[in-house]
Amino acid sequence: MEIILKYFPDLTEAQKQQFASLYDLYTDWNAKINVISRKDIENLYEHHVLHSLGIAKVIRFTPGTRIMDLGTGGGFPGIPLAILFPEVKFHLVDSIGKKVRVATEVANSIGLKNVTFRHARAEEEKQLFDFVVSRAVMPLADLLKIIRKNIASEQHNAMPNGLICLKGGELANEAMPFKNKTMMYDLKDYFKEEFFETKKVVYVTP
C-alpha cells in the first residue's frame, strides 16, 4: 500500500481505505477463484494496482467520462482507476463469468459506486464510451477492430477519445500500422521500480 501513496500522495481518506482493503479481498477471492497468479498475489500493489494507475500518469479523466475496461479479469485496470477517479464512470467487461464475479464482489466490498459489470465477449458490447482501457488482452490490431464501434464521437477530455492499454515488451512492430495515431509512454519515467522497465501505456486514436 505504501507504494501507492508514494506515487499518489493526495488521496482522500476514503480512497486510502479502499486501496488498503484490496490486498485482503484479492487474497481471499484468489484462493477461491484464480484471477492473479498465486505466486504474484504478494506483489498485488506494484504489479497490478500501481500498474493499472499508470494510465492516470498519462491522462487525468474529466468528471463524467465514460470508460470501458475490456478483458478486466479480476478488475484491472478498472477498479484501481475507479477508486482514483470517483467522478468517472467505468464499465468492466470480461468473457469469463467467474472473473467478473470477483471484480464485482471486490468493488461492492469497498463501496465503489461508479462501476458497472458485464459478463460478455467484447463483440457483444454495443455501448459508447470516451475511452476503452485494457491490460494487454490481445494484439493492438485485434483490439482496435473490436472497439472502434464503442468509441463515442463527442469529446470531453484533453486527449481525443480512443484506446488506452497497458502493454509490455517490444511494441514497435505491433504499433506500426497505427504509427500516426499512436503515442507510447514508458512507465519507467513515472515509476522507478524495476518491474516497470519494459511496461508502457499505449494510446491509440481509432
N, C-alpha and C positions, 0 to 999 in steps of 0.2 A: 504493500500500500504506500510506503514511503516514496517509492519511485514515481508514483502518480503525482504526489504533492511536490516532488522535486521539479517536475516539468509543468505542472498546473497548480501553482500555489494559491490561486484566487478562488478556489472552490468554496461554495457555501457549506455550512454545517450539514445541511440535508444531503448535498452531493457527496461530502466526505463519508457520511454514514452509508450511503448507497454503494459507493465504491468499496468501502471496508467490508460490506456484507457479502460481496461477490465470492470471496475465497471459500468460505464455509458452504455457501449454496452450491457452487460448482463442484466442490469436492464431494458433497453429499450426492448430488444428482449424477455425477460422473461415475460413482460407484454402482449406480443402478443402470444408467444408460450412457454408454461411452460416447462422449462428444468431443473430448480432448484426450490426446494420448496420455495414458496412465503415468508415463514417465515425465510428462510435461506439465502436469497439473500444479506442481510446486512452482513452476515459472509462470503461473497464470497472469500476474500483473505485468511482467515485462513482455512475454511472448504473445499475449492475447489482448489484454486490456490496453496497455500503452501502445502496442502495435496498431490497434483499432483507432486510437486517438491521434495517430499520425496524420489522419485526414484533417483534423482540426488545426494542425500547424500550417496547412496549405490554404484552407478556406474557413472563414467564420460564417456559418449559415445564418441568414437573417430570420427573425421570428416568422412563423407561418410557412417556412419552406417545407415542401413535401419530398420525402426521401424513401426510396425502396432499397432495402438491403436484400440482395439476391443471393441465394445459397447461404443463408445466415448460419446454418449449422446450429450450434448452441446459443447463438445470439451475437456473433461477431462479424462486422464491427458495430452492428446496430445498437446493442444495449449500452456499451460504453459511450457511444455518441449521443444516445438518447438521454443519458444522465447528464452529460456535459451541456447539451442544448435542450433544456426542458420546454422551450417555446417552439421547437421544431417537431414536425410530425413524421414518425418513422413507421414503415410498413415492412415487416420482416417475413420473407418468403423462403420456404425450403421444400424440396420434394420428398423429404424423409420425415414422416409424421412424428416419430419419437424425438427427433431433434427439435422440431417446432414445439413439442410439449415441454422440453427442458427450458427453452428460451422463454416460453410463456410463463412457466412456474417461477423462474428467476425474476422476471420483470414484475410479476404480481407480488412476489415476496418483498421486493424493495419499493413497491408503491409507484412504479412508473405509470404515468397517465397518458403519455404521448406516443405509445406504441400500439400497433395492431399486428396481427399474425395471420398467416395463411399457409396451409399445407397444400402446395400446388407446384406443378412444374412451371418454369419461367414463361413458357409459351402461353400458359393459361391466364396469366395476369394481364388484364387489359387497362387497368387504371393508369392515369397520367401522373408523372412526378417531375419535380425540378431536377433531381439527380437520382441516379442509381449508384449505390455503393456496393462493393463486393470484395471478398478476400480471396482472390486467385482461384475462383471456382473453375475457370476454363480459359482457353486462349482468347486474346482480345477480339479477334475477328469473329469468333463464335458468339462471344458475349454481346458485341455490338449488333450483330444480326438479330439477336433476340430482343434486345432492349430498345431498339430505335422506336418502336411503336409506343413505348411508355414515356418518352421524353416530351414534356409539355413545351409549347412554343413561347408562352409568356414568361418573361424573366423577372426574378426577384433578388438576385444576388450579384455580387461584384464580378463573379465568373459566370460565363454563359452556361446554361443548363447542359448536362451531359453525364458521362460515366466517370466515376472516381473509384479506382480499385487499388488494392494493396497487393503488390507482387514482389517476388524476389528474383535474384539471378540476372542473367544476361537477357535483356528485353529488346535490344535494337532490332533484331530481325522480326520479332513479333509485332513491333510497333511500326515497322517500315511502311506498310500500306496506308497508314494513317498519319504519316510523318508531319504533315502540315496542320493536323488537327490535334496533335498530342503534345502534352507537357509532362515531363518526368521530374520528380522531386526526390532527392536522396534523403532518406530518413536519418542517415548518419549526420546530416547537417543540423538536425534538431535534437536527436537523442544520441548521447555519447556511448551508450552500452554497445558491446561487441556484437550482440545479436542483430543490430540494425545496419551493419556494414554493407550488406547486399540488398537491403529492403528499400523499396521505392513506393511512392504514391504516383500512380499513373492517371492522368486526367485526359479524357478524350471527348471532343465535341462530335456527336454522331452526324 
